Amino acid sequence: MTSAHTEARFRVAPGGRIAGALTVPGDKSISHRALMLGGIAEGDTEIRGFLAGADCLSTLHALEALGVRIERRGGDVVVVHGGGSGALRGSSASLDMGNAGTAMRLFMGLLAPQSFDSVLVGDESLMRRPMERVAAPLRLMGARIETREGRPPVHIRGASALRGIDYRLPVASAQVKSALLLAALGASGPTRLTEPAPTRDHTERMLAAFGVELRRERLSVALEGGQRLRGTSVQVPADFSSAAFFIVAGLIAAEGSFTLRNVGVNPTRTGLLEILNRMGADIRVQAHAGAAAEPTADIEVRKSRLRGIHVPRELVPLSIDEFPILFVAAALAEGETTVRGAEELRVKESDRLAVMAEGLTVLGVHNELLDDGLRIRGGSGFGGGLIDSHGDHRIAMSFAVAALAARAPIEIRKVANVATSFPGFLELARAAGLAIEAM
């Protein structure tokens, strides 16, 4: 356990200017899914643009423990030698997901149809996170899954057979949907899932790229169990959620235009752009031509005066990971910004609503914490102070960006987990123009 005296911290001097162009690392969500589907596909899968952060490496190492041979060919290229779903073998040791909630929830679906037992564990933060929202519908399919009062460790018993289900998700969650789709591959009969609102569709796009036939209609997706996956090539775009920190940084402090290159702009991920546009942001998306499974673009940002808005509920699931940095933008907007329907933020790496409210208060921003959101009165900028990120990487990076509009230094505690989703953040932030140092 890291002591208070030796914990990793950021110290960010106030002010600064953002300029030039940069490329953030590969998409974490897509990297996780490419590894997993490659692991149960027949033949080789080459992944380019792979995010070699701690979260995705947890997925990689877990697959290796299950008997999948994976080559890292330098840089961001990974080759997964798949032997089909029947080639996975049980691990005598628990599978450690580290801090990766996506990995744990998706592995529950991947392993539910297998004939062997598995145990999923994680770090201190992940062991507190709820898993029943995935476990309960998997049990409806016939999976034998046990949690400890709804939380890890997750015990998955070898199932004799899973059956397809017709299921309405009670909450809009791409992780739950993806876990059930993975389980459906090993189930008999059709599985049909219906969401209350659209969520990111990386799993559906990637399943299609691996040769799986899906039927999609509005808020429903269906597939027939027993389909075989074929190895393929996957090009992972730059992660939109990582780019989001620099999009807002550019809105605060860009000199001229500031560009983020080759960013994934899947429409189920880019709700933040729509929200910021409604707030008056000067953002230009230059789409790339091509027929890749995931659309990409260069995103050009200029310094902008923002205005507070009421965020439409339908945009919440499409921007769920970007709310910490959106709250920073809202604190600088003229007027009041209100977010409702974002209770999902309470079960992320931290209770992101409470932790962001706490940090904004430290920096002198008037806000009101709601059961399912946050109300922020913006326009006065930030003071300085000591922020406790509660070990949440997105909280830490968001308050680092806030220093661009601060009147005094901002120091951020417990930032070690930034490497789990965004390796190289410190160097890229400095290159962009933040006066940030690690302590």
C-alpha positions in Angstrom: 0.0 0.0 0.0 1.4 3.4 -1.0 1.8 5.8 1.9 0.6 9.4 1.9 4.2 10.5 1.8 5.1 8.5 -1.4 1.9 8.4 -3.3 2.0 9.6 -6.9 0.9 13.2 -7.4 0.6 15.8 -10.2 1.4 19.5 -9.6 0.1 21.8 -12.4 1.1 25.4 -12.5 -1.8 27.8 -13.4 -2.2 29.1 -17.0 -0.6 27.9 -20.2 -1.4 27.8 -23.8 -2.4 24.8 -26.0 -0.9 24.7 -29.5 0.1 22.4 -32.3 -1.2 18.9 -33.0 -1.0 15.5 -31.3 -2.2 11.9 -31.4 -3.4 10.2 -28.2 -3.0 6.5 -27.7 -5.3 3.8 -29.1 -8.8 3.2 -27.9 -9.1 1.2 -24.7 -12.6 -0.2 -25.3 -11.7 -1.4 -28.8 -8.3 -2.9 -27.7 -10.0 -5.0 -25.0 -12.6 -6.3 -27.4 -10.1 -7.0 -30.2 -8.0 -9.2 -27.8 -11.0 -11.1 -26.5 -12.6 -11.8 -29.9 -9.2 -12.7 -31.4 -8.7 -15.1 -28.5 -11.8 -17.1 -29.5 -11.5 -16.7 -33.2 -10.1 -19.3 -35.6 -6.8 -18.1 -37.0 -4.6 -15.1 -36.4 -5.8 -11.6 -35.6 -3.5 -8.7 -36.1 -4.2 -5.6 -33.9 -2.6 -2.3 -34.9 -2.9 0.7 -32.7 -3.2 -1.5 -29.6 -3.3 0.4 -26.3 -0.6 -1.1 -24.1 -1.9 0.4 -20.9 -2.3 -1.5 -17.7 -6.0 -2.2 -18.2 -5.6 -3.8 -21.7 -2.5 -5.7 -20.5 -4.7 -7.2 -17.8 -6.9 -8.6 -20.6 -3.9 -9.8 -22.5 -2.4 -11.6 -19.6 -5.7 -13.2 -18.6 -6.1 -14.6 -22.1 -2.6 -15.9 -22.0 -3.4 -17.7 -18.7 -6.4 -19.2 -20.6 -4.0 -20.7 -23.2 -4.1 -18.1 -25.9 -0.8 -17.4 -27.6 -0.3 -13.7 -28.1 2.7 -11.9 -29.7 3.7 -8.3 -29.1 5.6 -7.2 -32.2 6.9 -3.9 -30.9 5.2 -0.6 -30.9 1.4 -0.9 -30.9 1.1 -4.2 -32.9 -0.2 -7.3 -31.3 -1.0 -10.7 -33.0 -3.4 -13.0 -31.3 -3.2 -16.7 -32.4 -6.8 -17.9 -31.9 -7.8 -21.5 -31.8 -11.6 -21.0 -31.6 -13.8 -20.8 -28.5 -13.2 -24.4 -27.6 -9.4 -23.9 -27.4 -9.6 -21.9 -24.1 -8.5 -23.9 -21.1 -9.0 -23.2 -17.4 -6.4 -21.4 -15.3 -5.4 -22.8 -11.9 -4.9 -19.2 -10.7 -7.4 -16.4 -10.4 -7.5 -14.1 -13.4 -6.4 -10.6 -12.2 -8.2 -7.8 -14.0 -6.3 -5.1 -12.2 -8.3 -1.9 -12.3 -10.2 -2.8 -15.5 -13.9 -2.9 -14.9 -14.5 -3.4 -18.6 -12.2 -6.5 -18.6 -13.9 -8.1 -15.6 -17.5 -7.6 -16.9 -16.7 -8.8 -20.4 -14.7 -11.8 -19.2 -17.9 -12.8 -17.2 -19.7 -13.2 -20.6 -16.7 -14.7 -22.4 -16.2 -17.4 -19.7 -19.8 -18.2 -18.8 -20.2 -20.8 -21.6 -16.9 -22.5 -21.0 -16.7 -25.9 -19.4 -14.1 -25.0 -16.8 -14.3 -22.9 -13.6 -12.7 -19.4 -13.4 -12.3 -16.8 -10.7 -12.0 -13.1 -11.5 -10.3 -10.6 -9.1 -8.9 -7.1 -9.3 -7.3 -4.3 -7.4 -8.7 -2.7 -4.3 -10.9 -0.3 -6.3 -12.2 -3.0 -8.7 -13.1 -5.3 -5.8 -15.6 -2.7 -4.6 -17.4 -2.3 -7.9 -20.8 -3.9 -8.6 -21.0 -7.0 -10.8 -24.6 -8.2 -10.4 -25.9 -6.1 -13.3 -23.9 -8.6 -15.5 -24.2 -11.7 -13.3 -28.0 -11.6 -13.0 -28.9 -11.7 -16.8 -26.1 -14.3 -17.4 -27.8 -16.5 -14.8 -31.0 -16.2 -16.9 -29.0 -17.8 -19.7 -28.0 -20.7 -17.4 -24.6 -19.4 -16.3 -23.4 -20.4 -12.8 -21.9 -17.2 -11.4 -21.3 -16.2 -7.8 -20.3 -12.8 -6.4 -19.6 -11.7 -2.9 -22.5 -9.5 -1.9 -22.7 -8.3 -5.6 -19.0 -7.6 -5.8 -15.8 -9.5 -6.8 -14.3 -12.0 -6.5 -16.5 -13.4 -9.3 -16.7 -17.2 -9.4 -17.8 -18.7 -12.8 -18.6 -22.4 -12.7 -18.3 -24.5 -15.8 -21.7 -24.4 -17.5 -23.2 -27.5 -19.2 -25.1 -25.3 -21.7 -26.3 -21.7 -22.0 -29.5 -20.8 -23.8 -30.3 -17.6 -25.7 -32.6 -15.1 -24.1 -34.8 -12.1 -25.0 -33.7 -9.5 -22.5 -34.4 -5.8 -21.9 -31.5 -4.1 -20.2 -32.8 -2.1 -17.2 -29.9 0.5 -17.6 -28.1 1.7 -20.6 -24.7 -0.1 -20.3 -22.4 -1.1 -23.1 -20.5 -3.3 -20.7 -23.6 -5.4 -19.8 -24.7 -5.6 -23.4 -21.2 -6.7 -24.5 -20.9 -9.3 -21.8 -24.3 -10.8 -22.9 -23.3 -10.8 -26.5 -20.1 -12.7 -25.8 -22.0 -15.2 -23.7 -24.6 -15.5 -26.6 -21.9 -16.7 -28.9 -21.7 -19.9 -26.8 -25.4 -20.3 -26.2 -28.0 -22.4 -28.0 -30.6 -20.5 -30.0 -31.0 -16.7 -30.5 -30.3 -13.9 -28.0 -32.0 -10.6 -28.4 -31.0 -7.6 -26.3 -32.9 -4.3 -26.1 -31.5 -1.2 -24.5 -33.4 1.7 -22.9 -31.1 4.1 -24.8 -28.2 3.8 -27.3 -24.8 2.9 -25.9 -21.4 2.4 -27.6 -21.6 -0.3 -30.2 -17.9 -1.4 -30.5 -18.8 -5.0 -29.7 -21.4 -5.2 -32.5 -19.1 -3.6 -35.0 -16.2 -5.9 -34.1 -18.3 -9.1 -34.0 -19.3 -8.3 -37.6 -15.7 -7.8 -38.6 -15.0 -11.3 -37.2 -17.7 -12.8 -39.4 -20.6 -12.9 -36.9 -24.1 -12.2 -38.3 -26.1 -9.8 -36.2 -29.5 -8.3 -36.6 -29.8 -4.7 -35.5 -33.0 -2.7 -35.3 -33.2 0.6 -33.4 -32.4 -0.2 -29.8 -32.2 -4.0 -30.3 -29.4 -6.4 -31.4 -29.8 -10.1 -31.9 -27.5 -13.0 -32.8 -27.7 -16.7 -33.2 -25.6 -18.8 -30.9 -22.9 -21.2 -32.1 -21.4 -18.9 -34.8 -17.7 -19.3 -35.5 -15.4 -16.3 -35.5 -12.6 -15.8 -38.1 -9.4 -14.0 -37.3 -9.1 -10.6 -39.0 -7.1 -7.4 -39.0 -8.2 -4.7 -36.5 -7.0 -1.0 -36.8 -7.6 0.7 -33.4 -8.2 4.4 -33.7 -7.0 7.0 -31.2 -9.2 6.9 -28.1 -11.9 9.5 -28.1 -12.1 9.5 -24.3 -8.4 10.3 -24.0 -8.8 13.0 -26.7 -11.6 14.5 -24.7 -9.2 16.0 -22.1 -7.3 17.8 -24.9 -10.4 18.9 -26.7 -11.5 20.8 -23.5 -7.9 22.0 -23.0 -8.1 23.5 -26.5 -11.4 25.2 -25.8 -9.8 26.8 -22.7 -6.5 27.8 -24.0 -5.7 27.1 -27.7 -3.6 29.6 -29.6 -5.1 29.5 -33.0 -6.3 26.0 -33.8 -5.2 22.8 -32.0 -5.7 19.5 -33.7 -6.1 15.9 -32.5 -5.3 13.3 -35.2 -7.0 10.1 -36.2 -9.5 10.0 -33.3 -12.2 7.4 -33.2 -15.6 9.2 -33.8 -18.0 6.3 -33.5 -21.4 8.1 -33.1 -22.2 6.0 -30.0 -19.1 7.5 -28.3 -19.1 11.2 -29.3 -22.0 12.7 -27.3 -19.4 15.1 -25.7 -19.0 16.8 -29.1 -22.7 17.4 -29.3 -22.9 18.7 -25.7 -19.9 21.1 -26.3 -21.3 22.3 -29.6 -24.6 23.2 -27.8 -22.4 25.1 -25.2 -20.9 27.2 -28.1 -17.6 25.3 -28.6 -15.7 25.9 -31.9 -14.9 22.3 -32.8 -14.4 21.1 -36.4 -14.5 17.4 -37.3 -12.7 16.4 -40.5 -13.8 12.9 -41.2 -11.4 10.4 -42.9 -12.6 8.5 -45.9 -12.5 4.7 -45.9 -14.5 1.7 -45.0 -13.0 0.8 -41.6 -15.3 -0.7 -39.0 -14.7 2.3 -36.8 -14.9 5.9 -38.3 -12.0 8.2 -37.6 -11.4 12.0 -38.0 -9.1 14.8 -37.2 -10.6 17.1 -34.6 -9.7 20.8 -34.7 -10.4 22.9 -31.7 -10.3 26.7 -31.1 -10.5 28.7 -27.8 -14.2 29.3 -27.1 -16.6 31.1 -24.8 -18.9 28.5 -23.5 -22.4 28.9 -22.1 -24.2 26.7 -19.6 -26.9 24.3 -20.7 -29.2 21.6 -19.5 -27.6 18.4 -20.9 -30.2 16.3 -22.8 -30.7 12.9 -21.1 -30.3 11.1 -24.4 -26.7 12.3 -24.7 -25.7 11.0 -21.3 -25.0 7.3 -22.3 -23.1 8.6 -25.4 -20.7 10.6 -23.2 -20.6 8.7 -19.9 -16.8 8.5 -19.6 -16.3 12.1 -20.6 -18.3 13.7 -17.8 -15.4 14.5 -15.5 -13.8 16.7 -18.2 -17.2 18.1 -19.2 -17.7 19.2 -15.6 -14.5 21.2 -15.9 -15.8 22.8 -19.1 -19.1 23.5 -17.4 -17.3 25.3 -14.5 -15.9 27.8 -17.1 -19.1 28.3 -19.0 -21.3 31.4 -18.4 -24.4 30.4 -16.5 -25.6 27.1 -15.1 -25.1 23.6 -16.5 -27.2 20.7 -15.2 -26.6 17.0 -15.8 -29.3 14.5 -14.8 -29.7 10.8 -15.6 -26.0 10.1 -15.0 -26.3 7.8 -11.9 -24.0 5.3 -13.8 -21.1 7.7 -12.8 -21.6 6.6 -9.2 -20.2 3.1 -9.9 -17.2 3.9 -12.0 -13.6 3.8 -10.6 -14.9 6.2 -8.0 -18.3 7.8 -7.4 -17.4 10.3 -10.1 -20.3 12.6 -9.3 -19.3 13.0 -5.6 -15.6 13.2 -6.3 -16.0 15.8 -9.0 -18.3 17.8 -6.8 -15.8 17.6 -4.0 -12.9 18.8 -6.2 -14.9 21.6 -7.8 -15.7 22.9 -4.3 -12.1 22.9 -3.4 -11.3 25.0 -6.4 -14.1 27.5 -5.5 -16.7 26.4 -8.1 -20.3 26.5 -6.8 -22.1 23.2 -7.5 -24.9 21.0 -6.2 -24.5 17.3 -6.1 -27.7 15.5 -7.2 -28.7 11.8 -6.9 -28.2 11.3 -10.6 -26.1 14.2 -11.7 -24.5 17.6 -10.9 -25.6 21.2 -11.2 -22.7 23.6 -11.8 -22.6 27.4 -11.7 -19.8 28.4 -14.0 -18.0 31.5 -15.2 -15.7 32.3 -12.3 -12.7 30.1 -13.2 -10.7 28.1 -10.7 -8.7 28.8 -7.6 -5.9 26.5 -6.6 -5.7 23.7 -4.1 -5.2 20.1 -3.3 -7.5 17.6 -5.1 -8.0 14.0 -4.0 -8.7 12.0 -7.2 -9.6 9.0 -5.1 -7.4 7.0 -7.4 -9.6 7.7 -10.4 -7.6 8.4 -13.6 -10.2 10.5 -15.3 -10.7 12.7 -12.3 -7.0 13.3 -12.1 -6.6 14.2 -15.7 -9.6 16.4 -15.7 -8.3 18.6 -12.8 -4.9 18.7 -14.5 -6.6 20.4 -17.5 -8.5 22.7 -15.1 -5.2 24.3 -14.2 -5.2 26.1 -17.6 -7.9 28.4 -16.2 -6.7 28.4 -12.5 -5.4 31.4 -10.5 -3.0 29.2 -8.4 -1.4 25.8 -8.7 -3.5 22.6 -8.5 -2.0 19.6 -6.8 -3.7 16.2 -7.5 -3.3 13.2 -5.2 -3.4 9.5 -6.1 -2.7 9.7 -9.9 -0.9 6.3 -10.4 -3.9 4.9 -12.2 -3.6 7.4 -15.0 -1.3 4.8 -16.7 -4.1 2.3 -16.7 -6.0 4.2 -19.4 -3.6 6.8 -20.8 0.1 5.8 -20.8 2.2 8.8 -21.7 -0.4 11.4 -20.5 2.2 13.4 -18.7 4.5 13.8 -21.7 1.6 14.6 -24.1 0.2 17.1 -21.7 3.5 18.9 -21.5 4.0 18.8 -25.3 0.5 20.4 -25.7 1.4 23.2 -23.2 0.3 22.2 -19.7 2.9 23.1 -17.0 2.5 19.7 -15.3 5.0 17.7 -13.2 4.9 14.4 -11.4 5.8 14.4 -7.7 
